[in-house]
């Protein structure tokens, strides 16, 4: 565990630097006190935010809708707050105290996050210990203290809504506190603001599952596949992927996903022990046969090739580093891509090949379907989920073995 301790210490120091340094800086300017009407406007916005959170918690809004509505309220609150919040010596005096408090809280939160989010509870069956409701001599902070500090982080993000790392931290903090609806909304913001990150996507999938009774089917499973596409060796994504297979009683696939983790962790670690126990459980449900399923011979015709280009009329709408996704879906089957390839706009135009090695799931491959649609999309956000503003090509229906497919990215998603 020495390596983990070193890495954890580095992460804690980085997190502290990211939060404390801005707190210790002097504000750049002083705003004038606002009027009573502006203060009243802020109060109305608070009530609207509370209503929005209740609607989201009740399941009446999607995470994306919630995040968009909340972002708009934050923008309006920031505009009104600049007119009402005086910034001066009293506030400056509190900033070092707040920095010191955060310096205490962040390590506590990191430990909580490790046990709540990093221990792969779905494999061990152990539940994270709740944050203490009241303090005693052995606890430096109560739950109320941590709630207050998380609230301060949320307020800081209202002033800087483009801080993707901040939204990620807020999402994890809310998850530790059991506020899963707010956690999912924060993660959705982070996913849209940050480059593709397997750990972030895995954390997001985890909290989405918590919101639907710990079930991974549906949206959580989609996000897990995106995480594995980003990093096939991410431990949490592999653990969750195995849990997806276990849920649908595909115990051989579950054991296969979990077995990949054994190559990534020390053999004598606690995680390795838990993983081996879970593999044994899965294998016992298929008769105890630990022999991997025989590999299926590759289908010679299970390859689709072609080329993709960006319409000249849209060249100014995408940057050279924007992600380009080429993918194939079954015409009659699940919506999960059967194969997916990621490139950059700077690579356009280029030729592509899709085959079984590019499958997002070993159970869903090109060679298993007779008719597929092939498409291409430039992602403005960097993730593989389609969003408004993305640039897309008209899909082409074809079958495995087809060649010379031509895709022209010429439309904007509304």
Secondary structure as GFF3:
##gff-version 3
##sequence-region A 1 414
A	DSSP	alpha_helix	2	24	.	.	.	ID=ss1
A	DSSP	alpha_helix	36	57	.	.	.	ID=ss2
A	DSSP	alpha_helix	63	84	.	.	.	ID=ss3
A	DSSP	alpha_helix	89	117	.	.	.	ID=ss4
A	DSSP	alpha_helix	121	124	.	.	.	ID=ss5
A	DSSP	alpha_helix	143	159	.	.	.	ID=ss6
A	DSSP	alpha_helix	164	176	.	.	.	ID=ss7
A	DSSP	alpha_helix	180	193	.	.	.	ID=ss8
A	DSSP	alpha_helix	198	211	.	.	.	ID=ss9
A	DSSP	alpha_helix	219	230	.	.	.	ID=ss10
A	DSSP	alpha_helix	235	247	.	.	.	ID=ss11
A	DSSP	alpha_helix	251	262	.	.	.	ID=ss12
A	DSSP	alpha_helix	270	284	.	.	.	ID=ss13
A	DSSP	beta_strand	303	310	.	.	.	ID=ss14
A	DSSP	three_ten_helix	312	317	.	.	.	ID=ss15
A	DSSP	beta_strand	323	330	.	.	.	ID=ss16
A	DSSP	beta_strand	339	344	.	.	.	ID=ss17
A	DSSP	three_ten_helix	345	347	.	.	.	ID=ss18
A	DSSP	beta_strand	350	355	.	.	.	ID=ss19
A	DSSP	three_ten_helix	356	358	.	.	.	ID=ss20
A	DSSP	three_ten_helix	366	368	.	.	.	ID=ss21
A	DSSP	beta_strand	372	379	.	.	.	ID=ss22
A	DSSP	beta_strand	391	393	.	.	.	ID=ss23
A	DSSP	beta_strand	396	398	.	.	.	ID=ss24
A	DSSP	beta_strand	405	412	.	.	.	ID=ss25
###
